[in-house]
Amino acid sequence: MFRNLALSRPKGLFIFILLIIKNFFAFNKNLSLLLLCFSLCFIPLEKSSAKETVKLIFTADMNEIGSEYQGGYAQVASLLAEHRQQDTPVFFIFGGASIGPSMLSNLDRGSHIIDLLNSLEPDVMAVTKRDFSFLEDELSLRAVEAAFPLVASNILEIGSKENLSGLLKSTIIEQGKYSIGILSTMSTAAINEYGLKRISILDKHFAVKSQAQILKERGVDLVLLVNTGIKNDVSTLLDDGTVDLILQKDSNASIRDKKNLPNNAHYVFLSNSNDIALIQLQWQINQPNTLKATWQVLQYKDLNTQPKMKAQVEGYVDRLSLLLDEVIGINLTSYNTKRANVRLQENAFGNMLADTLKNFTKADVALINGGTIRGERNYLIKSAITRRDITKELPYRNKVILLKVTGSQILQALEHGLSGLKDVLGRFPHLSGLQVTYDRNQAIGKRIISVQINKKELKLDTLYTLATSDYLAGGGDGYAMFSQAEKLNYKGQMNALISSLLVDEIRNSGTISPHVEGRMLEVKVD
């Protein structure tokens, strides 16, 4: 809360002198009255219209430091320097979603992101599911490296019944005389999508309300919530005064149903990976319910560049280039790895990847999820393919696992893989050794029409060997049917990264010609 004094020390001294003069001339009542009125003119009266003003700079989704659109560190540094030099206090709130995945994070598990953020000096970082790209232990290590607090309000470590090591349920950030309480929530989808084993996700509303109460009891001026997920129910947290402002950045929002966005002036939402928000908050003294929020959505490309931060980023990019610019093969076909293409239909790159897993392990079949493929690129005939291309396509440090599964488990996996078509989820299956016919217009769980394994009908009670990633083998992306399957040994390096296997396959072949060949046949409705 604000602590306003009625009198400053110099003005109090001045009035004290006036009172001495008043007593000295006590015999003159008129003079005394005049002096008293004169002294009252110097007492600052607290006016109901007095305003408190702070600025927020908010962004997130900065995992690819070498990307024109997903980088922006040098531009953010310039914007921060400009506003930090001004009189109005500035809070820099970073929304996370940046530890991974990326080409460089594939090598250092996101340590370079923390190094860059330490130079930007955020007041706080909110944790999102993408910050769990390298699982719980690595995120805890990144939190130790950070010179700023990491907040995740609705996470519970199953063993300790506390928050994950290094993360806070809430925190208070301060600039000048102002203090702001920060909360951050994460979607329950993180458990399945990333195969997290050590944490559970608490109810969003329960976690926010309990932590907001603690923050208010500690006397913060405002309570902010970061990264809520696109749900219209979070607007109730604004309506009932639990929080004063919600901040979110989600560069995948364009493919989702925007009707679910809360229609509230205190909900700042960024939907482009190149966006950064400059927000002004103003409210009457001691009355946070009078808060007025106005903001501008800026883009990195339109901002100035700070040379020092640019040099720091380029240092990482140059080191990465030395490792990744090796040409490993030539494309003999054209294909693409755009998001919708790898998550909604059979894909040439997905086929090549699944074949690599199957051939390396000598499995009967292979299955890999479309969300593993992240390059978002068009490949042209006779174009060179580099190690960088493969690292960008496969930024996660997934390894190959060989499982013993039943035909029934394979069928369950295929149905699950087709269950996310409407929302363009990453669970879509790319296959080797399988041919599937399906109808997306049927109910979820009943979309498969036929399945053949090596041109023979799938038998539900027969055992097969299946090559997949350790992520899916652990139940990631909702593939729970694999989590209890028996793991088998196979000849070859048992802990090799899938990306490294594909690099070796392309380098050994010299040329590649991935193509779509009818492994996933969709029934077309006239």
C-alpha positions as a printed NumPy array, in Angstrom:
array([[  0.   ,   0.   ,   0.   ],
       [  1.089,   3.575,  -0.444],
       [  2.428,   5.227,   2.64 ],
       [  1.59 ,   8.971,   2.274],
       [  2.835,  11.405,   4.894],
       [  0.73 ,  14.514,   5.571],
       [  3.8  ,  16.72 ,   5.943],
       [  7.283,  16.585,   4.551],
       [ 10.094,  17.477,   6.982],
       [ 10.956,  20.989,   5.557],
       [  7.31 ,  22.061,   5.471],
       [  6.743,  20.822,   9.02 ],
       [  9.686,  22.934,  10.199],
       [  8.257,  25.949,   8.424],
       [  4.917,  25.561,  10.206],
       [  6.677,  25.067,  13.531],
       [  8.382,  28.458,  13.066],
       [  5.053,  30.049,  12.203],
       [  3.528,  28.698,  15.404],
       [  6.353,  30.269,  17.449],
       [  5.684,  33.588,  15.775],
       [  1.958,  33.115,  16.478],
       [  2.598,  32.611,  20.204],
       [  4.899,  35.602,  20.283],
       [  2.141,  37.766,  18.891],
       [ -0.627,  36.074,  20.862],
       [ -2.006,  39.411,  21.958],
       [ -3.036,  40.13 ,  18.381],
       [ -5.821,  37.673,  17.582],
       [ -6.287,  38.908,  14.067],
       [ -2.621,  38.477,  13.304],
       [ -2.672,  34.971,  14.797],
       [ -5.618,  33.987,  12.669],
       [ -3.925,  35.362,   9.606],
       [ -0.76 ,  33.427,  10.322],
       [ -2.701,  30.189,  10.906],
       [ -4.531,  30.51 ,   7.575],
       [ -1.237,  31.255,   5.877],
       [  0.365,  28.115,   7.345],
       [ -2.5  ,  25.869,   6.217],
       [ -1.762,  26.822,   2.644],
       [  1.477,  24.797,   2.916],
       [ -0.112,  21.575,   4.174],
       [ -0.444,  19.124,   1.209],
       [ -3.997,  17.821,   1.121],
       [ -4.52 ,  14.315,  -0.293],
       [ -6.814,  14.677,  -3.253],
       [ -9.037,  11.873,  -4.511],
       [ -7.959,  12.673,  -8.051],
       [ -4.252,  12.049,  -7.382],
       [ -2.883,   9.378,  -9.747],
       [ -0.222,   6.7  ,  -9.499],
       [  1.473,   5.728, -12.77 ],
       [  3.818,   2.902, -13.762],
       [  4.851,   1.312, -17.051],
       [  5.104,  -2.363, -17.946],
       [  7.087,  -3.845, -20.809],
       [  5.829,  -7.34 , -21.576],
       [  6.851,  -9.988, -24.086],
       [  7.585, -13.734, -24.328],
       [  8.153, -16.476, -26.927],
       [ 11.825, -15.647, -27.655],
       [ 13.309, -19.114, -28.103],
       [ 14.967, -18.673, -31.524],
       [ 17.573, -15.976, -30.956],
       [ 18.754, -15.969, -34.573],
       [ 15.268, -15.489, -36.002],
       [ 14.099, -12.115, -37.259],
       [ 10.7  , -12.673, -35.705],
       [ 11.35 , -14.836, -32.652],
       [ 14.528, -13.127, -31.531],
       [ 14.354,  -9.458, -30.76 ],
       [ 16.712,  -9.431, -27.759],
       [ 18.693,  -6.459, -29.075],
       [ 15.466,  -4.586, -29.802],
       [ 13.992,  -5.33 , -26.378],
       [ 17.233,  -4.095, -24.801],
       [ 16.904,  -0.81 , -26.684],
       [ 13.266,  -0.324, -25.637],
       [ 14.098,  -1.061, -22.007],
       [ 17.011,   1.381, -21.987],
       [ 14.831,   4.127, -23.452],
       [ 12.077,   3.806, -20.856],
       [ 14.288,   3.05 , -17.868],
       [ 15.896,   6.476, -18.365],
       [ 12.541,   8.196, -17.873],
       [ 10.983,   9.23 , -14.569],
       [  8.049,   6.803, -14.618],
       [  8.981,   3.452, -12.975],
       [  9.253,   0.592, -15.481],
       [  8.656,  -3.112, -14.79 ],
       [  9.909,  -5.663, -17.35 ],
       [  7.739,  -8.78 , -17.168],
       [  8.91 , -11.721, -19.281],
       [  6.329, -14.349, -20.148],
       [  8.654, -17.309, -20.724],
       [  8.012, -19.863, -23.515],
       [ 11.673, -19.521, -24.469],
       [ 13.845, -22.191, -22.786],
       [ 13.044, -24.414, -25.77 ],
       [ 12.642, -25.719, -28.319],
       [ 15.309, -24.222, -30.571],
       [ 18.449, -25.19 , -32.439],
       [ 20.785, -23.841, -29.78 ],
       [ 18.672, -25.118, -26.885],
       [ 19.086, -28.547, -28.422],
       [ 22.759, -28.204, -27.503],
       [ 22.718, -26.326, -24.172],
       [ 19.151, -26.941, -22.937],
       [ 18.353, -23.246, -22.842],
       [ 21.292, -21.886, -20.829],
       [ 21.951, -19.203, -23.455],
       [ 18.384, -17.894, -23.026],
       [ 18.979, -17.316, -19.326],
       [ 22.302, -15.629, -20.121],
       [ 20.597, -13.2  , -22.528],
       [ 17.753, -12.53 , -20.107],
       [ 20.226, -11.828, -17.302],
       [ 21.581,  -9.027, -19.498],
       [ 18.055,  -7.657, -20.051],
       [ 17.349,  -7.801, -16.298],
       [ 13.667,  -8.76 , -16.233],
       [ 11.864,  -8.247, -12.941],
       [ 10.323, -11.703, -13.26 ],
       [  9.806, -14.597, -15.674],
       [  6.578, -16.587, -15.884],
       [  6.904, -20.305, -16.622],
       [  4.973, -21.946, -19.474],
       [  4.842, -25.507, -20.721],
       [  7.509, -24.826, -23.375],
       [  9.953, -24.004, -20.608],
       [  9.678, -27.702, -19.677],
       [ 11.084, -28.713, -23.084],
       [ 14.001, -30.463, -21.364],
       [ 11.955, -31.634, -18.387],
       [ 11.862, -30.741, -14.71 ],
       [ 15.502, -31.047, -13.647],
       [ 16.789, -28.852, -16.464],
       [ 14.247, -26.134, -15.704],
       [ 15.352, -26.167, -12.07 ],
       [ 18.955, -25.718, -13.221],
       [ 17.962, -22.779, -15.453],
       [ 16.221, -21.208, -12.441],
       [ 19.484, -21.408, -10.475],
       [ 21.33 , -19.668, -13.337],
       [ 18.757, -16.852, -13.508],
       [ 19.328, -13.544, -11.729],
       [ 15.554, -13.041, -11.558],
       [ 12.662, -15.055, -10.077],
       [ 10.761, -17.708, -12.077],
       [  7.094, -18.02 , -11.122],
       [  4.695, -20.943, -11.579],
       [  1.693, -20.61 ,  -9.276],
       [ -0.18 , -23.848, -10.004],
       [  2.633, -26.415, -10.04 ],
       [  3.08 , -29.016,  -7.313],
       [  6.014, -31.425,  -7.138],
       [  4.483, -34.798,  -6.399],
       [  7.179, -35.986,  -3.978],
       [  7.762, -32.886,  -1.861],
       [  4.244, -31.422,  -2.159],
       [  5.978, -28.089,  -2.794],
       [  6.755, -26.113,  -5.914],
       [  9.444, -27.464,  -8.222],
       [ 12.938, -26.598,  -6.995],
       [ 13.915, -23.105,  -8.134],
       [ 10.394, -21.926,  -8.944],
       [  8.188, -19.658,  -6.841],
       [  4.42 , -19.794,  -6.419],
       [  4.361, -15.991,  -6.48 ],
       [  6.707, -13.082,  -6.04 ],
       [  6.679,  -9.357,  -5.369],
       [  8.611,  -7.097,  -7.727],
       [  9.449,  -3.515,  -6.838],
       [ 10.398,  -0.336,  -8.675],
       [ 10.716,   2.827,  -6.603],
       [  7.845,   3.011,  -4.128],
       [  5.648,   0.6  ,  -6.1  ],
       [  5.241,  -3.136,  -5.53 ],
       [  3.451,  -5.579,  -7.83 ],
       [  2.542,  -9.162,  -6.993],
       [  3.135, -11.64 ,  -9.856],
       [  1.283, -14.913, -10.467],
       [  1.592, -17.306, -13.413],
       [ -0.462, -20.334, -14.36 ],
       [  0.267, -23.204, -16.713],
       [ -2.056, -25.468, -18.672],
       [ -2.669, -29.038, -17.552],
       [ -1.806, -30.053, -21.131],
       [  1.888, -29.76 , -20.215],
       [  1.789, -33.07 , -18.318],
       [  0.817, -35.125, -21.362],
       [  2.48 , -33.059, -24.055],
       [  5.898, -33.14 , -22.389],
       [  5.62 , -36.405, -20.509],
       [  6.261, -34.755, -17.131],
       [  6.468, -37.256, -14.293],
       [  7.373, -35.268, -11.195],
       [  4.8  , -32.495, -11.12 ],
       [  1.047, -32.086, -11.073],
       [ -0.931, -29.049, -12.195],
       [ -3.287, -27.521,  -9.636],
       [ -6.646, -25.925, -10.404],
       [ -5.946, -22.504, -11.866],
       [ -8.57 , -20.573,  -9.96 ],
       [ -7.732, -22.136,  -6.599],
       [ -4.017, -21.446,  -7.01 ],
       [ -4.507, -17.862,  -8.176],
       [ -7.032, -16.935,  -5.49 ],
       [ -4.968, -18.353,  -2.63 ],
       [ -1.718, -16.739,  -3.77 ],
       [ -3.409, -13.422,  -4.611],
       [ -4.733, -13.24 ,  -1.063],
       [ -1.226, -13.732,   0.324],
       [  0.14 , -10.989,  -1.929],
       [ -2.579,  -8.541,  -0.899],
       [ -1.948,  -9.252,   2.767],
       [  1.686,  -8.334,   2.137],
       [  0.55 ,  -4.931,   0.902],
       [  1.224,  -4.985,  -2.847],
       [ -0.221,  -2.208,  -4.972],
       [ -1.444,  -4.469,  -7.794],
       [ -1.7  ,  -8.188,  -8.569],
       [ -0.845,  -9.39 , -12.109],
       [ -1.455, -12.809, -13.661],
       [  0.693, -14.012, -16.581],
       [  0.086, -16.817, -19.118],
       [ -3.345, -18.186, -18.351],
       [ -4.245, -20.056, -21.522],
       [ -7.016, -18.905, -23.832],
       [-10.084, -19.501, -21.703],
       [-12.97 , -17.116, -21.156],
       [-13.291, -18.299, -17.554],
       [-10.2  , -16.358, -16.492],
       [-12.154, -13.117, -16.919],
       [-13.901, -13.959, -13.631],
       [-10.55 , -13.454, -11.9  ],
       [-10.688,  -9.867, -13.135],
       [-14.378,  -9.37 , -12.483],
       [-14.188, -10.439,  -8.84 ],
       [-11.037,  -8.41 ,  -8.164],
       [ -8.749, -11.393,  -7.559],
       [ -6.23 ,  -9.936, -10.003],
       [ -5.936,  -6.447, -11.469],
       [ -4.386,  -7.283, -14.861],
       [ -3.752, -10.361, -17.03 ],
       [ -0.88 , -10.606, -19.527],
       [ -0.496, -13.277, -22.179],
       [  1.451, -13.898, -25.355],
       [  0.605, -16.862, -27.586],
       [  1.943, -16.84 , -31.135],
       [ -0.168, -19.899, -32.026],
       [ -3.435, -18.127, -31.249],
       [ -4.187, -17.504, -34.92 ],
       [ -5.121, -21.145, -35.395],
       [ -7.394, -21.255, -32.361],
       [-10.881, -20.07 , -31.62 ],
       [-10.46 , -16.399, -30.7  ],
       [-14.044, -16.227, -29.47 ],
       [-12.681, -17.693, -26.23 ],
       [-10.641, -14.576, -25.525],
       [-11.925, -12.562, -22.566],
       [-13.457,  -9.232, -23.554],
       [-11.892,  -7.146, -20.821],
       [ -9.826,  -3.965, -20.936],
       [ -7.464,  -5.41 , -18.338],
       [ -6.496,  -8.445, -20.461],
       [ -3.411,  -7.695, -22.59 ],
       [ -3.017, -10.362, -25.272],
       [ -0.236, -10.638, -27.887],
       [ -0.793, -13.07 , -30.76 ],
       [  2.299, -12.498, -32.915],
       [  5.758, -13.837, -32.102],
       [  7.181, -10.439, -33.107],
       [  4.993,  -8.498, -30.61 ],
       [  5.986,  -6.635, -27.475],
       [  3.597,  -4.602, -25.32 ],
       [  4.277,  -1.197, -23.793],
       [  1.644,  -0.755, -21.087],
       [  0.781,   2.23 , -18.894],
       [ -1.074,   1.607, -15.651],
       [ -2.713,   4.44 , -13.766],
       [ -4.897,   4.389, -10.668],
       [ -5.974,   6.596,  -7.819],
       [ -3.939,   6.517,  -4.639],
       [ -4.838,   3.502,  -2.465],
       [ -7.605,   2.47 ,  -4.894],
       [ -6.39 ,  -0.318,  -7.238],
       [ -9.997,  -0.873,  -8.334],
       [ -9.708,   2.417, -10.258],
       [ -6.942,   0.959, -12.442],
       [ -6.862,   2.115, -16.063],
       [ -4.664,   0.174, -18.475],
       [ -3.635,   1.485, -21.888],
       [ -1.111,  -0.181, -24.137],
       [  0.631,  -0.205, -27.472],
       [  1.557,  -3.361, -29.363],
       [  5.004,  -2.795, -30.879],
       [  7.051,  -5.104, -33.078],
       [ 10.715,  -5.932, -32.678],
       [ 11.465,  -5.105, -36.305],
       [ 10.287,  -1.511, -35.806],
       [ 12.484,  -0.87 , -32.75 ],
       [ 16.06 ,   0.346, -32.491],
       [ 18.84 ,  -2.159, -31.913],
       [ 21.141,  -1.997, -28.908],
       [ 24.689,  -2.771, -30.138],
       [ 25.886,  -4.472, -26.95 ],
       [ 23.005,  -6.963, -26.863],
       [ 23.259,  -7.492, -30.62 ],
       [ 26.904,  -8.491, -30.194],
       [ 25.997, -10.907, -27.399],
       [ 23.33 , -12.566, -29.563],
       [ 25.623, -12.724, -32.59 ],
       [ 28.28 , -14.402, -30.476],
       [ 25.91 , -17.291, -29.825],
       [ 24.714, -17.362, -33.438],
       [ 28.282, -17.474, -34.777],
       [ 29.22 , -20.363, -32.508],
       [ 26.092, -22.182, -33.592],
       [ 26.895, -21.598, -37.264],
       [ 30.279, -23.283, -36.933],
       [ 28.515, -26.426, -35.786],
       [ 25.443, -26.405, -37.97 ],
       [ 26.274, -25.081, -41.44 ],
       [ 27.761, -28.357, -42.669],
       [ 26.012, -29.578, -45.841],
       [ 25.028, -33.207, -45.308],
       [ 22.962, -33.96 , -48.428],
       [ 20.954, -32.83 , -51.432],
       [ 17.161, -32.928, -51.791],
       [ 15.871, -34.692, -54.91 ],
       [ 12.227, -33.882, -54.155],
       [ 10.337, -30.853, -52.892],
       [  8.405, -31.017, -49.63 ],
       [  7.54 , -28.851, -46.628],
       [  7.328, -29.055, -42.867],
       [  4.738, -26.345, -42.24 ],
       [  2.802, -26.727, -39.014],
       [ -0.531, -27.702, -40.55 ],
       [  1.173, -30.093, -42.965],
       [  2.872, -32.157, -40.253],
       [ -0.104, -32.082, -37.869],
       [ -3.005, -32.769, -40.211],
       [ -1.806, -35.217, -42.856],
       [  0.88 , -37.571, -44.045],
       [  4.109, -35.677, -44.601],
       [  7.212, -36.513, -46.634],
       [  9.656, -35.451, -43.927],
       [  7.604, -37.368, -41.352],
       [  7.839, -40.487, -43.496],
       [ 11.615, -40.134, -43.797],
       [ 11.941, -39.683, -40.057],
       [  9.767, -42.706, -39.243],
       [ 11.737, -44.82 , -41.729],
       [ 14.974, -43.804, -40.009],
       [ 13.665, -45.029, -36.63 ],
       [ 12.372, -48.284, -38.073],
       [ 15.577, -49.05 , -39.979],
       [ 17.878, -48.171, -37.077],
       [ 16.104, -50.45 , -34.591],
       [ 14.975, -53.141, -37.092],
       [ 11.442, -52.747, -35.711],
       [  8.267, -54.036, -37.347],
       [  6.808, -50.526, -37.389],
       [  7.632, -46.976, -36.305],
       [  5.477, -44.085, -35.119],
       [  6.489, -40.494, -34.403],
       [  4.266, -37.516, -33.627],
       [  3.997, -34.485, -35.892],
       [  4.689, -32.093, -33.009],
       [  8.283, -33.34 , -32.958],
       [  8.818, -31.652, -36.351],
       [  9.222, -27.883, -35.882],
       [ 11.116, -26.448, -38.874],
       [  8.222, -24.708, -40.69 ],
       [ 10.178, -24.752, -43.96 ],
       [  9.782, -25.367, -47.707],
       [ 12.476, -27.591, -49.249],
       [ 13.119, -27.283, -52.985],
       [ 14.424, -29.829, -55.496],
       [ 18.254, -29.849, -55.687],
       [ 18.558, -27.693, -52.561],
       [ 21.24 , -28.484, -50.016],
       [ 20.259, -29.782, -46.6  ],
       [ 22.442, -28.935, -43.615],
       [ 22.831, -30.068, -40.042],
       [ 21.145, -26.777, -39.129],
       [ 18.027, -27.807, -41.063],
       [ 17.715, -31.065, -39.157],
       [ 18.439, -29.45 , -35.788],
       [ 15.76 , -26.862, -36.463],
       [ 13.286, -29.533, -37.565],
       [ 14.023, -31.689, -34.505],
       [ 14.932, -29.291, -31.666],
       [ 14.018, -31.673, -28.835],
       [ 16.654, -34.018, -27.48 ],
       [ 14.536, -37.121, -28.087],
       [ 16.058, -40.584, -28.231],
       [ 14.923, -43.783, -29.953],
       [ 13.055, -46.384, -27.91 ],
       [ 12.068, -49.864, -29.067],
       [  8.859, -51.224, -27.522],
       [  7.006, -54.536, -27.528],
       [  3.343, -53.682, -28.123],
       [  0.132, -55.42 , -29.091],
       [ -1.88 , -54.692, -32.193],
       [ -4.536, -53.291, -29.868],
       [ -2.063, -50.759, -28.471],
       [ -1.071, -49.708, -31.99 ],
       [ -4.734, -49.172, -32.878],
       [ -5.254, -47.093, -29.713],
       [ -2.209, -45.011, -30.611],
       [ -3.469, -44.359, -34.13 ],
       [ -6.905, -43.324, -32.875],
       [ -5.286, -41.036, -30.334],
       [ -3.065, -39.532, -33.02 ],
       [ -6.147, -38.63 , -35.075],
       [ -8.042, -37.151, -32.122],
       [ -6.413, -33.728, -32.318],
       [ -7.181, -32.811, -35.921],
       [ -9.686, -30.079, -35.086],
       [ -7.206, -28.198, -32.875],
       [ -4.125, -28.95 , -35.021],
       [ -2.437, -30.741, -32.132],
       [  1.012, -32.264, -32.414],
       [ -0.073, -35.848, -31.785],
       [ -0.747, -36.669, -35.479],
       [  1.13 , -39.944, -36.259],
       [  3.794, -40.349, -38.942],
       [  4.393, -43.978, -39.73 ],
       [  6.73 , -46.555, -41.193],
       [  5.639, -50.131, -41.907],
       [  1.967, -49.189, -41.526],
       [ -0.799, -48.217, -43.919],
       [ -3.883, -46.649, -42.349],
       [ -7.229, -45.664, -43.828],
       [ -9.287, -43.231, -41.741],
       [-12.27 , -40.895, -41.774],
       [-11.844, -37.662, -39.806],
       [-15.59 , -37.04 , -39.882],
       [-16.261, -39.958, -37.557],
       [-16.327, -39.664, -33.777],
       [-13.014, -39.499, -31.915],
       [-11.878, -43.034, -31.149],
       [-13.736, -44.47 , -34.164],
       [-11.921, -42.876, -37.082],
       [ -9.753, -45.804, -38.164],
       [-11.242, -47.854, -40.998],
       [ -8.365, -50.266, -41.633],
       [ -4.745, -50.861, -40.614],
       [ -2.167, -52.957, -42.419],
       [  1.317, -53.865, -41.23 ],
       [  3.643, -54.652, -44.097],
       [  0.574, -55.231, -46.295],
       [ -1.036, -57.624, -43.813],
       [ -4.054, -56.819, -41.653],
       [ -3.267, -55.682, -38.122],
       [ -4.102, -58.338, -35.522],
       [ -5.125, -56.931, -32.172],
       [ -3.71 , -59.755, -30.043],
       [ -0.404, -60.115, -31.917],
       [  2.822, -58.682, -30.486],
       [  4.846, -56.279, -32.631],
       [  8.029, -54.267, -32.156],
       [  7.544, -50.529, -32.459],
       [ 10.211, -47.798, -32.712],
       [  9.307, -44.414, -31.309],
       [ 10.769, -41.571, -29.265],
       [ 11.457, -41.737, -25.546],
       [  8.943, -38.895, -25.277],
       [  6.062, -40.952, -26.689],
       [  7.266, -44.115, -24.968],
       [  6.858, -42.269, -21.672],
       [  3.27 , -41.323, -22.469],
       [  4.047, -37.874, -23.884],
       [  1.471, -36.077, -26.051],
       [ -1.182, -38.305, -24.503],
       [  0.233, -41.599, -25.825],
       [ -0.465, -43.281, -22.489],
       [ -0.933, -46.668, -24.162],
       [  2.866, -46.882, -24.584],
       [  3.868, -45.916, -21.05 ],
       [  3.598, -49.466, -19.661],
       [  4.914, -51.271, -22.734],
       [  8.045, -53.42 , -22.396],
       [ 11.229, -51.691, -23.584],
       [ 13.584, -53.778, -25.711],
       [ 17.287, -53.585, -26.437],
       [ 18.488, -53.232, -30.007],
       [ 21.821, -53.23 , -31.815],
       [ 23.399, -49.836, -32.155],
       [ 23.776, -46.856, -29.862],
       [ 20.942, -46.995, -27.341],
       [ 21.105, -43.334, -26.302],
       [ 21.526, -41.683, -29.707],
       [ 19.48 , -38.569, -30.406],
       [ 16.885, -38.939, -33.148],
       [ 18.213, -35.776, -34.809],
       [ 21.723, -37.265, -34.903],
       [ 20.419, -40.487, -36.435],
       [ 18.695, -38.567, -39.212],
       [ 21.828, -36.474, -39.854],
       [ 23.888, -39.67 , -40.183],
       [ 21.279, -41.252, -42.478],
       [ 21.266, -38.25 , -44.825],
       [ 25.062, -37.907, -44.8  ],
       [ 25.521, -41.601, -45.63 ],
       [ 22.982, -41.438, -48.466],
       [ 24.24 , -38.164, -49.925],
       [ 20.875, -37.515, -51.553],
       [ 17.347, -37.868, -50.186],
       [ 13.948, -38.032, -51.855],
       [ 11.248, -38.052, -49.172],
       [  7.718, -38.243, -50.503],
       [  4.109, -38.984, -49.56 ],
       [  3.12 , -42.517, -50.543],
       [ -0.272, -43.265, -48.981],
       [  0.684, -44.415, -45.505],
       [ -2.181, -42.331, -44.078],
       [ -5.129, -42.507, -46.48 ],
       [ -8.024, -40.219, -45.67 ],
       [-11.484, -41.131, -46.931],
       [-12.777, -38.181, -48.955],
       [-16.436, -37.233, -48.601],
       [-18.066, -36.004, -51.837]])
